[in-house]
Amino acid sequence: MAQIAENVSIREFIIERDYEAVFQLWQHAGEGIQLRPSDSFSEIQKKINRDPDLFLVAEAGGDIVGAVLAGFDGRRGMIYHLAIDTGYRRR
């Protein structure tokens, strides 16, 4: 777990523990994140099984305050979702 600023830590996403909070974060992140069937629990589980180290969360005081879901096809990297709680933006 990496420490960044003001008691915010970065760690790998744990689906059983984090999915609901991250999904809520995505729903309330504002424009730019469009949720689709591929964001369901079962589809995210498939993604985690394939690339567990490409989904990170930012945590502060036990709460999820940010998340990034990325992918890699062997040649290119992409960011699928990047969301930060409005109270933690620009830090």
PyRosetta script that sets phi, psi and omega in degrees:
from pyrosetta import init, pose_from_sequence

init()
pose = pose_from_sequence("MAQIAENVSIREFIIERDYEAVFQLWQHAGEGIQLRPSDSFSEIQKKINRDPDLFLVAEAGGDIVGAVLAGFDGRRGMIYHLAIDTGYRRR")
pose.set_psi(1, 129.0)
pose.set_omega(1, -179.6)
pose.set_phi(2, -99.9)
pose.set_psi(2, 136.2)
pose.set_omega(2, 176.9)
pose.set_phi(3, -91.5)
pose.set_psi(3, 131.4)
pose.set_omega(3, 175.7)
pose.set_phi(4, -109.9)
pose.set_psi(4, -102.1)
pose.set_omega(4, -176.7)
pose.set_phi(5, -120.2)
pose.set_psi(5, 149.3)
pose.set_omega(5, 172.3)
pose.set_phi(6, 46.1)
pose.set_psi(6, 53.8)
pose.set_omega(6, 176.3)
pose.set_phi(7, 61.9)
pose.set_psi(7, 28.1)
pose.set_omega(7, 174.0)
pose.set_phi(8, -100.4)
pose.set_psi(8, 128.5)
pose.set_omega(8, 180.0)
pose.set_phi(9, -116.8)
pose.set_psi(9, 150.2)
pose.set_omega(9, 177.2)
pose.set_phi(10, -110.5)
pose.set_psi(10, 132.5)
pose.set_omega(10, 178.4)
pose.set_phi(11, -149.7)
pose.set_psi(11, 168.4)
pose.set_omega(11, 176.4)
pose.set_phi(12, -69.4)
pose.set_psi(12, 145.0)
pose.set_omega(12, 176.3)
pose.set_phi(13, -66.2)
pose.set_psi(13, 135.8)
pose.set_omega(13, 174.8)
pose.set_phi(14, -118.5)
pose.set_psi(14, 109.2)
pose.set_omega(14, -168.3)
pose.set_phi(15, -57.3)
pose.set_psi(15, -45.0)
pose.set_omega(15, -177.2)
pose.set_phi(16, -63.8)
pose.set_psi(16, -32.2)
pose.set_omega(16, -176.6)
pose.set_phi(17, -91.7)
pose.set_psi(17, -33.6)
pose.set_omega(17, -166.2)
pose.set_phi(18, -110.1)
pose.set_psi(18, -16.7)
pose.set_omega(18, -169.7)
pose.set_phi(19, -55.9)
pose.set_psi(19, -51.4)
pose.set_omega(19, -176.0)
pose.set_phi(20, -59.8)
pose.set_psi(20, -44.4)
pose.set_omega(20, -179.0)
pose.set_phi(21, -66.4)
pose.set_psi(21, -40.5)
pose.set_omega(21, 179.2)
pose.set_phi(22, -68.3)
pose.set_psi(22, -41.6)
pose.set_omega(22, 178.3)
pose.set_phi(23, -60.3)
pose.set_psi(23, -42.2)
pose.set_omega(23, 176.9)
pose.set_phi(24, -62.2)
pose.set_psi(24, -42.3)
pose.set_omega(24, 177.7)
pose.set_phi(25, -59.7)
pose.set_psi(25, -46.2)
pose.set_omega(25, 177.9)
pose.set_phi(26, -59.8)
pose.set_psi(26, -43.3)
pose.set_omega(26, -178.2)
pose.set_phi(27, -62.8)
pose.set_psi(27, -31.0)
pose.set_omega(27, -174.9)
pose.set_phi(28, -108.0)
pose.set_psi(28, 12.9)
pose.set_omega(28, -176.2)
pose.set_phi(29, -76.9)
pose.set_psi(29, -14.5)
pose.set_omega(29, -178.7)
pose.set_phi(30, 96.3)
pose.set_psi(30, -164.0)
pose.set_omega(30, -178.4)
pose.set_phi(31, -62.4)
pose.set_psi(31, 149.3)
pose.set_omega(31, 175.6)
pose.set_phi(32, 111.5)
pose.set_psi(32, -28.7)
pose.set_omega(32, 176.8)
pose.set_phi(33, -108.7)
pose.set_psi(33, 118.0)
pose.set_omega(33, 178.3)
pose.set_phi(34, -113.6)
pose.set_psi(34, 113.1)
pose.set_omega(34, -178.0)
pose.set_phi(35, -80.3)
pose.set_psi(35, 140.0)
pose.set_omega(35, -176.5)
pose.set_phi(36, -134.5)
pose.set_psi(36, 174.3)
pose.set_omega(36, 176.2)
pose.set_phi(37, -55.9)
pose.set_psi(37, -27.2)
pose.set_omega(37, 178.5)
pose.set_phi(38, -69.1)
pose.set_psi(38, -6.6)
pose.set_omega(38, 177.5)
pose.set_phi(39, -98.2)
pose.set_psi(39, 6.5)
pose.set_omega(39, 178.0)
pose.set_phi(40, -69.0)
pose.set_psi(40, 162.3)
pose.set_omega(40, -179.8)
pose.set_phi(41, -53.5)
pose.set_psi(41, -48.5)
pose.set_omega(41, -175.9)
pose.set_phi(42, -65.9)
pose.set_psi(42, -36.4)
pose.set_omega(42, 179.2)
pose.set_phi(43, -73.5)
pose.set_psi(43, -38.4)
pose.set_omega(43, 176.4)
pose.set_phi(44, -65.8)
pose.set_psi(44, -36.3)
pose.set_omega(44, 176.9)
pose.set_phi(45, -58.6)
pose.set_psi(45, -42.3)
pose.set_omega(45, 177.4)
pose.set_phi(46, -61.0)
pose.set_psi(46, -42.8)
pose.set_omega(46, 179.5)
pose.set_phi(47, -62.7)
pose.set_psi(47, -43.0)
pose.set_omega(47, -179.6)
pose.set_phi(48, -66.1)
pose.set_psi(48, -38.9)
pose.set_omega(48, 178.0)
pose.set_phi(49, -62.0)
pose.set_psi(49, -34.6)
pose.set_omega(49, -178.5)
pose.set_phi(50, -82.8)
pose.set_psi(50, -45.0)
pose.set_omega(50, -173.8)
pose.set_phi(51, -136.0)
pose.set_psi(51, 70.3)
pose.set_omega(51, -174.9)
pose.set_phi(52, -63.3)
pose.set_psi(52, -25.6)
pose.set_omega(52, -176.7)
pose.set_phi(53, -90.0)
pose.set_psi(53, 5.8)
pose.set_omega(53, -179.5)
pose.set_phi(54, -107.5)
pose.set_psi(54, 20.0)
pose.set_omega(54, 176.0)
pose.set_phi(55, -136.0)
pose.set_psi(55, 110.8)
pose.set_omega(55, -176.8)
pose.set_phi(56, -119.6)
pose.set_psi(56, 151.3)
pose.set_omega(56, 174.5)
pose.set_phi(57, -124.7)
pose.set_psi(57, 151.4)
pose.set_omega(57, 171.5)
pose.set_phi(58, -104.6)
pose.set_psi(58, 133.4)
pose.set_omega(58, -174.5)
pose.set_phi(59, -129.3)
pose.set_psi(59, 137.3)
pose.set_omega(59, 176.7)
pose.set_phi(60, -138.5)
pose.set_psi(60, 123.6)
pose.set_omega(60, 179.1)
pose.set_phi(61, 58.8)
pose.set_psi(61, 31.1)
pose.set_omega(61, -179.4)
pose.set_phi(62, 83.5)
pose.set_psi(62, -1.1)
pose.set_omega(62, 179.6)
pose.set_phi(63, -105.9)
pose.set_psi(63, 143.6)
pose.set_omega(63, 174.0)
pose.set_phi(64, -76.8)
pose.set_psi(64, 121.3)
pose.set_omega(64, -179.2)
pose.set_phi(65, -117.2)
pose.set_psi(65, -2.3)
pose.set_omega(65, 177.7)
pose.set_phi(66, -166.0)
pose.set_psi(66, 158.2)
pose.set_omega(66, 178.2)
pose.set_phi(67, -157.0)
pose.set_psi(67, 144.3)
pose.set_omega(67, 173.1)
pose.set_phi(68, -135.0)
pose.set_psi(68, 128.3)
pose.set_omega(68, 178.1)
pose.set_phi(69, -115.0)
pose.set_psi(69, 117.9)
pose.set_omega(69, -175.7)
pose.set_phi(70, -121.2)
pose.set_psi(70, 171.6)
pose.set_omega(70, 177.3)
pose.set_phi(71, -144.7)
pose.set_psi(71, 162.1)
pose.set_omega(71, 178.5)
pose.set_phi(72, -147.1)
pose.set_psi(72, 125.1)
pose.set_omega(72, -177.3)
pose.set_phi(73, -100.2)
pose.set_psi(73, 12.8)
pose.set_omega(73, -178.1)
pose.set_phi(74, 101.4)
pose.set_psi(74, -19.3)
pose.set_omega(74, 179.4)
pose.set_phi(75, -133.2)
pose.set_psi(75, -38.2)
pose.set_omega(75, -176.4)
pose.set_phi(76, -121.2)
pose.set_psi(76, 144.9)
pose.set_omega(76, 172.6)
pose.set_phi(77, -104.3)
pose.set_psi(77, 147.9)
pose.set_omega(77, 176.8)
pose.set_phi(78, -142.1)
pose.set_psi(78, 153.0)
pose.set_omega(78, 174.1)
pose.set_phi(79, -106.9)
pose.set_psi(79, 120.1)
pose.set_omega(79, -179.8)
pose.set_phi(80, -85.1)
pose.set_psi(80, -48.7)
pose.set_omega(80, 179.1)
pose.set_phi(81, -137.7)
pose.set_psi(81, 135.4)
pose.set_omega(81, 172.2)
pose.set_phi(82, -136.6)
pose.set_psi(82, 118.8)
pose.set_omega(82, -177.7)
pose.set_phi(83, -139.8)
pose.set_psi(83, 139.3)
pose.set_omega(83, 176.8)
pose.set_phi(84, -129.2)
pose.set_psi(84, 132.9)
pose.set_omega(84, 175.3)
pose.set_phi(85, -54.4)
pose.set_psi(85, 139.3)
pose.set_omega(85, -175.3)
pose.set_phi(86, -56.7)
pose.set_psi(86, -31.2)
pose.set_omega(86, 179.3)
pose.set_phi(87, -73.8)
pose.set_psi(87, -9.8)
pose.set_omega(87, -177.7)
pose.set_phi(88, -116.5)
pose.set_psi(88, 3.9)
pose.set_omega(88, -179.6)
pose.set_phi(89, -71.1)
pose.set_psi(89, 150.7)
pose.set_omega(89, 177.7)
pose.set_phi(90, 65.6)
pose.set_psi(90, 29.6)
pose.set_omega(90, 176.0)
pose.set_phi(91, -107.1)
pose.dump_pdb("model.pdb")
